[in-house]
Amino acid sequence: MPGHILLIGGGEISRGETKIIDDKLKSLVPPASKLLFFPTAAGDSEGYIQTIAQVFGDTLEVVSVTEAQGREYAVKQLQTAQAVYLGGGRTELLLNLFEKWELTTSLKELLNRGGVVAGISAGAQALSAAYTDFDEKGSMETKAGWNFSDVYCIVHAKEEQIVKAFDAYQKSGTQADIPFVAIGERAAWHIHVEGAEKIGEGPVWFASESVIDNGVKAL
């Protein structure tokens, strides 16, 4: 589909750890464009809302959408937005709200208009076709996303997790259809009509059709 998708692996935005990625997002839309921020996965954190406004408000009109504002407000804002930023936190909170409010169609329409949809951590997982979710004990589970980006996604990826995560990817049976992308802190995977590439200082590991250089290719 037209437009741009940015899957951001993680990083503390308030400390400038994702600045290269944030600047890339700004460059993909005209100045003064509307950026719609969903802090849903972080429980509509006021501090998060303020941080996004500070980071992007220098060149873009930042509008935050919270659950308290309701579905009608969200749909109306999506109709005139040029970019969307899906914040990090608990992925299920984001998935549940978008399902309840039936917002994925509006998100696709924004992309079809040539807009930008960025997701960090939980937001990136939601945008993927499937993702591996690690818990605090290191256990993992493969879950389904919205399939906006047609990838099997790992966020906050670390080198020591890659072999285990790639094994889960192979066992999931999806490797014949979608690539494996593990995105580390301070890195993003930029998907657009001409292809995809890494953005940022952090690592990305990529594999397609199970053919990898002795495992996973680091980009």
HELIX and SHEET records of a PDB file:
HELIX    1   1 ILE A   13  ARG A   15  5                                   3    
HELIX    2   2 LYS A   19  SER A   27  1                                   9    
HELIX    3   3 THR A   40  ALA A   42  5                                   3    
HELIX    4   4 GLU A   46  PHE A   56  1                                  11    
HELIX    5   5 GLU A   67  GLN A   69  5                                   3    
HELIX    6   6 ARG A   71  THR A   80  1                                  10    
HELIX    7   7 THR A   91  TRP A  101  1                                  11    
HELIX    8   8 THR A  104  ASN A  112  1                                   9    
HELIX    9   9 ALA A  122  LEU A  127  1                                   6    
HELIX   10  10 GLU A  159  LYS A  171  1                                  13    
SHEET    1   A 7 GLU A  61  SER A  64  0                                        
SHEET    2   A 7 LYS A  34  PHE A  38  1                                        
SHEET    3   A 7 ALA A  83  LEU A  86  1                                        
SHEET    4   A 7 VAL A 116  ILE A 120  1                                        
SHEET    5   A 7 HIS A   4  ILE A   8  1                                        
SHEET    6   A 7 ALA A 187  HIS A 192 -1                                        
SHEET    7   A 7 GLY A 195  GLY A 200 -1                                        
SHEET    1   B 6 MET A 140  ALA A 144  0                                        
SHEET    2   B 6 ALA A 130  PHE A 134 -1                                        
SHEET    3   B 6 TYR A 152  ILE A 154  1                                        
SHEET    4   B 6 PHE A 180  ILE A 183  1                                        
SHEET    5   B 6 VAL A 204  ALA A 207 -1                                        
SHEET    6   B 6 LYS A 217  ALA A 218 -1                                        
END                                                                             
